[in-house]
Amino acid sequence: MIVNPAARSERARALVGRIRGLSRDVEVRVTTKPGEAKALAASAAGKSYRAIVAAGGDGTVNEVVNGLAGSQANFGILPIGTMNVFAAELGLPQGNLEKAWQVIAEGHTRPIDLPSANGGYFVQLAGIGLDAEVVSRTSPDSKNALGPLSYLITLAQVAARKPPKIFLESADGVQRDGSFVLVGNGRYYGGPFVLFKDA
């Protein structure tokens, strides 16, 4: 299990303790910096674990998925992060570690598509322009203090400026322009908002 505690606080230490208490059969690794979850997942993929679990939010899920891409490892999620959109997409229990762990422990699996963009993989959404800028400009401190509201505050700040123009050309030669592009592998965007109803 790869855990992103999100903060070095007493609350984070207590959460890691609860996660360790879920099972004696689990090897827990706690990340300390960006990119570490991807490296830990890649290392674990070559070993004989039954599943590699991301305990965190969508950022942790993304790192672990990118570490596991191309392997045959089963992937599990304990949704404990600021945003848990992909966990919601899968219908995983939110806010209840024990119930989410039970899904993993009972071996419930399903195949998912693994699209790629810019040399990386994603399971829920890829964004260019406005969306990507909001995610990159939302600080970890803001996420820790405000949770999902931090993204809305950053969105208001970014949207107040004139957006860059993006030009797209499809394989059949059709050209379009706009200020952002979203590619959805799941229905949800930014939480419980259904943007891609047929995904």
C-alpha positions as CSV (number, residue, x, y, z in Angstrom):
1,M,0.0,0.0,0.0
2,I,1.4,3.4,-1.0
3,V,0.1,6.1,1.3
4,N,0.2,9.9,0.7
5,P,-0.6,11.3,4.1
6,A,-1.0,14.8,2.5
7,A,0.6,16.6,5.5
8,R,3.1,16.0,8.3
9,S,0.7,16.4,11.1
10,E,-0.7,14.5,14.0
11,R,-3.9,13.8,12.0
12,A,-1.8,12.4,9.2
13,R,0.2,10.2,11.5
14,A,-3.1,8.9,13.1
15,L,-4.4,8.2,9.6
16,V,-1.3,6.2,8.6
17,G,-1.7,4.3,11.9
18,R,-5.3,3.4,11.0
19,I,-4.2,2.2,7.6
20,R,-1.5,0.0,9.0
21,G,-4.2,-1.5,11.3
22,L,-6.4,-2.6,8.4
23,S,-4.4,-5.8,7.9
24,R,-1.2,-7.5,9.1
25,D,-0.7,-8.8,5.5
26,V,-0.1,-5.4,4.0
27,E,3.3,-3.7,3.5
28,V,2.8,0.0,3.9
29,R,5.1,2.7,2.2
30,V,4.5,6.4,3.1
31,T,5.5,9.0,0.5
32,T,7.4,12.1,1.4
33,K,7.6,13.9,-1.9
34,P,6.0,14.3,-5.3
35,G,6.9,11.4,-7.8
36,E,7.7,9.0,-5.0
37,A,4.4,7.1,-5.3
38,K,5.1,6.4,-9.0
39,A,8.6,5.0,-8.2
40,L,7.2,2.9,-5.4
41,A,4.5,1.5,-7.6
42,A,6.9,0.7,-10.4
43,S,9.2,-1.2,-7.9
44,A,6.3,-3.1,-6.4
45,A,4.9,-4.1,-9.8
46,G,7.8,-6.4,-10.3
47,K,7.2,-8.3,-7.0
48,S,4.5,-10.9,-6.3
49,Y,2.0,-8.7,-4.5
50,R,-1.7,-9.5,-4.9
51,A,-2.5,-5.8,-5.4
52,I,-0.9,-2.4,-5.2
53,V,-3.1,0.1,-3.4
54,A,-3.0,3.9,-3.6
55,A,-4.1,5.5,-0.3
56,G,-4.6,9.1,-1.1
57,G,-6.5,11.3,-3.6
58,D,-6.6,11.6,-7.3
59,G,-3.0,12.8,-7.5
60,T,-1.7,9.7,-5.7
61,V,-3.9,7.5,-7.8
62,N,-2.4,9.1,-10.9
63,E,1.2,8.5,-9.7
64,V,0.5,4.9,-8.8
65,V,-1.3,4.2,-12.1
66,N,1.7,5.6,-14.0
67,G,4.1,3.4,-12.0
68,L,1.9,0.3,-12.7
69,A,1.2,1.0,-16.4
70,G,2.3,-2.0,-18.5
71,S,2.3,-4.4,-15.6
72,Q,-0.2,-7.1,-14.7
73,A,-0.6,-5.9,-11.1
74,N,-4.1,-5.4,-9.7
75,F,-4.7,-1.9,-8.5
76,G,-6.8,-0.8,-5.4
77,I,-7.8,2.6,-4.0
78,L,-8.3,3.8,-0.4
79,P,-9.9,7.3,-1.1
80,I,-8.4,9.6,1.6
81,G,-7.3,12.6,-0.4
82,T,-8.5,16.1,-1.1
83,M,-10.3,14.9,-4.3
84,N,-11.4,11.3,-4.9
85,V,-13.1,11.6,-8.2
86,F,-11.9,8.3,-9.6
87,A,-12.9,6.5,-6.4
88,A,-16.4,8.0,-6.7
89,E,-16.5,7.0,-10.4
90,L,-15.8,3.4,-9.3
91,G,-18.5,3.6,-6.6
92,L,-16.0,3.0,-3.8
93,P,-17.1,3.9,-0.2
94,Q,-16.0,7.4,0.7
95,G,-15.1,8.4,4.2
96,N,-15.0,4.9,5.5
97,L,-11.5,3.2,5.4
98,E,-12.8,-0.1,6.6
99,K,-15.5,-0.4,3.9
100,A,-13.1,0.7,1.2
101,W,-10.5,-1.8,2.5
102,Q,-13.1,-4.5,2.4
103,V,-13.6,-4.0,-1.4
104,I,-9.8,-4.6,-1.8
105,A,-9.6,-7.5,0.6
106,E,-12.4,-9.3,-1.0
107,G,-10.6,-9.0,-4.4
108,H,-13.3,-7.1,-6.3
109,T,-11.8,-6.2,-9.7
110,R,-12.9,-4.8,-13.0
111,P,-11.0,-3.8,-16.1
112,I,-10.6,-0.1,-17.0
113,D,-9.3,1.7,-20.0
114,L,-5.9,3.3,-19.6
115,P,-5.6,6.3,-22.0
116,S,-2.3,8.1,-22.4
117,A,-1.4,11.7,-23.1
118,N,2.1,13.4,-23.2
119,G,3.9,10.3,-22.3
120,G,1.8,9.6,-19.2
121,Y,-1.4,7.7,-18.4
122,F,-4.7,8.8,-16.8
123,V,-7.7,6.9,-15.5
124,Q,-10.3,9.7,-15.1
125,L,-9.5,12.9,-16.9
126,A,-6.9,14.7,-18.9
127,G,-7.1,18.5,-19.3
128,I,-5.3,21.1,-21.3
129,G,-5.6,24.9,-20.7
130,L,-7.8,26.2,-17.9
131,D,-8.3,22.9,-16.1
132,A,-4.6,22.0,-16.1
133,E,-3.6,25.5,-14.9
134,V,-6.1,25.3,-12.0
135,V,-4.6,22.0,-10.9
136,S,-1.0,23.1,-11.2
137,R,-1.6,26.5,-9.4
138,T,-3.5,25.0,-6.4
139,S,-0.9,24.7,-3.6
140,P,-0.6,21.7,-1.2
141,D,-1.1,24.1,1.7
142,S,-4.3,25.4,0.2
143,K,-5.6,21.9,-0.4
144,N,-4.8,20.9,3.2
145,A,-6.5,24.0,4.6
146,L,-9.5,24.2,2.4
147,G,-10.0,20.8,0.8
148,P,-11.9,20.8,-2.6
149,L,-12.8,24.5,-2.1
150,S,-9.1,25.3,-2.8
151,Y,-9.7,24.4,-6.5
152,L,-12.7,26.7,-6.8
153,I,-10.7,29.6,-5.3
154,T,-7.8,29.0,-7.8
155,L,-10.4,28.7,-10.6
156,A,-11.7,32.1,-9.8
157,Q,-8.2,33.5,-9.9
158,V,-7.2,31.8,-13.1
159,A,-10.6,32.6,-14.9
160,A,-10.2,36.3,-14.1
161,R,-7.3,36.5,-16.6
162,K,-7.6,36.2,-20.3
163,P,-7.2,32.5,-21.2
164,P,-4.6,31.4,-23.8
165,K,-6.0,30.3,-27.2
166,I,-5.7,26.6,-28.0
167,F,-5.8,25.4,-31.6
168,L,-6.8,21.8,-32.3
169,E,-6.7,19.8,-35.5
170,S,-8.3,16.4,-35.6
171,A,-7.0,13.5,-37.7
172,D,-9.6,14.2,-40.4
173,G,-8.3,17.8,-40.7
174,V,-11.1,19.6,-38.8
175,Q,-9.7,22.6,-37.0
176,R,-11.1,24.2,-33.8
177,D,-10.0,26.7,-31.2
178,G,-10.9,27.3,-27.6
179,S,-9.3,27.8,-24.2
180,F,-9.4,24.3,-22.8
181,V,-9.8,20.7,-23.7
182,L,-11.0,17.9,-21.4
183,V,-10.8,14.2,-22.3
184,G,-12.9,12.1,-20.0
185,N,-12.4,8.4,-19.3
186,G,-15.0,8.5,-16.6
187,R,-18.3,10.4,-16.2
188,Y,-17.2,12.8,-13.4
189,Y,-15.4,16.0,-13.5
190,G,-14.2,18.0,-10.4
191,G,-16.2,16.0,-8.0
192,P,-19.8,14.8,-8.4
193,F,-20.4,16.7,-11.7
194,V,-21.3,14.5,-14.6
195,L,-19.6,16.0,-17.7
196,F,-19.1,12.9,-19.8
197,K,-22.4,11.0,-19.4
198,D,-21.5,8.2,-21.8
199,A,-18.0,7.5,-20.5
